[in-house]
Amino acid sequence: MSIPWFSRYGRHQDPYASITMARCIIYGATGYTGRMAAEQAKLKGLDFEIAGRSKHKVSELASALEVPYHIFDTGDPDAIDSALKGSRVFLNCAGPFSRTAEPLMRACVRNRAHYLDTSAELDTYLLAEELDQEAKEAGVMLLPGCGGSVAMLGCLVAYVVSRVVDPVSVDAALHVAGPVSRGSATSALESVTGHALQRVRGQLVRIETGSASRFDFGDGRGSVECAAVTLPDLVTICKSTGVQDVKTFVNASNNVLSTDDSPSRPDGPSIQEREANPYHASVRVTGKEGITLEYDAFGKG
Ligand SMILES: NC(=O)c1ccc[n+]([C@@H]2O[C@H](COP(=O)([O-])OP(=O)(O)OC[C@H]3O[C@@H](n4cnc5c(N)ncnc54)[C@H](OP(=O)(O)O)[C@@H]3O)[C@@H](O)[C@H]2O)c1
């Protein structure tokens, strides 16, 4: 089967060429997620450099991957600007993003580099919305949510929404079955609040503590209870589909969300743990006529 843009534009007019061939910087490259991204970039032969705040860790990884590196802290705009000079794409894997997204997004807009990250924290997405106009004027894209969970849920939602006539509401749920990485645990613990949000007629509103709904993830457990939680998909689903009523839920088994986030915690999950515990998503979309469609999918985050 031919890839659409190759047949439509020919190999040398690939509309994504300026992004795929651009020099890219991966920040937070020494973390669990950043290292995987850097290793994949190397395998794919991309033109990239790595960056981070800890010189000994970054230089060691750079020499293993044989790529250039930059050392800078997010509190040093001059050092960020100097590293970003000549880059077109910046991938931020340094979470929690409450500490890194704002200075790095602003630096990307200033230096006309596309900004991507793996955040699952709502505030990062709200910040991207706030900076949207400035980014457009600079000709760059702010794209949080390149991590597995947001990408997977977003794809499933887009699929189900496309099958419903006049979709008016989306309920999206994630099942987390296995251990999460240290950075994910820290970020999740930081994001816990006494209340959850949902989107009602386009607005983010608080909902009652303890709200829940049942979903079948197609994983053999049948219908299970999922707690209403604030996921960043409240922003992405509304933006990508135009649906104004969105609720997000999580079901966690094996006690995975009460994980230890101490620095002594070993790296992980391992490849075997990821294979054994794929993420599952379940999405329910209701149309104007009251007809509801529910689909599930799974992926290794
Ligand atoms: N949505 C998803 O599906 C998904 C999937 C995977 C990960 N994530 C998110 O990605 C983030 C990273 O997770 P992880 O497990 O890879 O974390 P990790 O292993 O703890 O690595 C974090 C990396 O970020 C750097 N870092 C942390 N705070 C920083 C700061 N204030 N300034 C500069 N650098 C900083 C660390 O540098 P040092 O080593 O110098 O401390 C390290 O390189 C988390 O927020 C997680 O939620 C999301």
The ligand as a MOL file (V3000), in Angstrom:
LIG
                    3D

  0  0  0     0  0            999 V3000
M  V30 BEGIN CTAB
M  V30 COUNTS 48 52 0 0 0
M  V30 BEGIN ATOM
M  V30 1 N 1.8280 10.5140 28.8300 0
M  V30 2 C 2.5370 9.4090 28.8620 0
M  V30 3 O 2.1220 8.3560 28.4060 0
M  V30 4 C 3.9300 9.4430 29.4450 0
M  V30 5 C 4.7710 8.3700 29.2410 0
M  V30 6 C 6.0410 8.4230 29.8050 0
M  V30 7 C 6.4320 9.5250 30.5530 0
M  V30 8 N 5.5830 10.5600 30.7340 0 CHG=1
M  V30 9 C 5.9890 11.7390 31.5170 0
M  V30 10 O 7.3380 12.0890 31.1940 0
M  V30 11 C 7.9750 12.6410 32.3400 0
M  V30 12 C 9.3100 11.9560 32.5520 0
M  V30 13 O 9.1270 10.6690 33.0820 0
M  V30 14 P 10.3800 9.6940 33.3180 0
M  V30 15 O 9.8750 8.4830 33.9580 0
M  V30 16 O 11.1760 9.6240 32.0890 0 CHG=-1
M  V30 17 O 11.1900 10.5430 34.4330 0
M  V30 18 P 12.6630 10.3030 35.0020 0
M  V30 19 O 13.1980 8.9800 34.6310 0
M  V30 20 O 12.6140 10.7030 36.4290 0
M  V30 21 O 13.5230 11.3950 34.1830 0
M  V30 22 C 13.2740 12.7600 34.2980 0
M  V30 23 C 14.3100 13.5170 33.4520 0
M  V30 24 O 13.9800 14.8980 33.5230 0
M  V30 25 C 15.0530 15.6230 34.1140 0
M  V30 26 N 14.4770 16.6490 34.9880 0
M  V30 27 C 13.5600 16.4920 35.9750 0
M  V30 28 N 13.2640 17.6740 36.5440 0
M  V30 29 C 14.0050 18.6000 35.8950 0
M  V30 30 C 14.1470 20.0110 36.0300 0
M  V30 31 N 13.4680 20.7070 36.9540 0
M  V30 32 N 14.9990 20.6540 35.2030 0
M  V30 33 C 15.6960 19.9700 34.2690 0
M  V30 34 N 15.6270 18.6330 34.1010 0
M  V30 35 C 14.7850 17.9510 34.9080 0
M  V30 36 C 15.8750 14.6060 34.8750 0
M  V30 37 O 17.2000 15.0860 34.9660 0
M  V30 38 P 18.1970 14.6670 36.1730 0
M  V30 39 O 18.5700 13.2390 35.9130 0
M  V30 40 O 19.3080 15.6190 36.0450 0
M  V30 41 O 17.3970 14.7940 37.4340 0
M  V30 42 C 15.7400 13.3860 33.9590 0
M  V30 43 O 16.6210 13.4750 32.8800 0
M  V30 44 C 6.9920 12.5000 33.4990 0
M  V30 45 O 6.3680 13.7430 33.7350 0
M  V30 46 C 5.9750 11.4770 32.9990 0
M  V30 47 O 4.6890 11.6730 33.5590 0
M  V30 48 C 4.3410 10.5470 30.1910 0
M  V30 END ATOM
M  V30 BEGIN BOND
M  V30 1 1 1 2
M  V30 2 2 2 3
M  V30 3 1 2 4
M  V30 4 1 4 5
M  V30 5 2 4 48
M  V30 6 2 5 6
M  V30 7 1 6 7
M  V30 8 2 7 8
M  V30 9 1 8 9
M  V30 10 1 8 48
M  V30 11 1 9 10
M  V30 12 1 9 46
M  V30 13 1 10 11
M  V30 14 1 11 12
M  V30 15 1 11 44
M  V30 16 1 12 13
M  V30 17 1 13 14
M  V30 18 2 14 15
M  V30 19 1 14 16
M  V30 20 1 14 17
M  V30 21 1 17 18
M  V30 22 2 18 19
M  V30 23 1 18 20
M  V30 24 1 18 21
M  V30 25 1 21 22
M  V30 26 1 22 23
M  V30 27 1 23 24
M  V30 28 1 23 42
M  V30 29 1 24 25
M  V30 30 1 25 26
M  V30 31 1 25 36
M  V30 32 1 26 27
M  V30 33 1 26 35
M  V30 34 2 27 28
M  V30 35 1 28 29
M  V30 36 1 29 30
M  V30 37 2 29 35
M  V30 38 1 30 31
M  V30 39 2 30 32
M  V30 40 1 32 33
M  V30 41 2 33 34
M  V30 42 1 34 35
M  V30 43 1 36 37
M  V30 44 1 36 42
M  V30 45 1 37 38
M  V30 46 2 38 39
M  V30 47 1 38 40
M  V30 48 1 38 41
M  V30 49 1 42 43
M  V30 50 1 44 45
M  V30 51 1 44 46
M  V30 52 1 46 47
M  V30 END BOND
M  V30 END CTAB
M  END
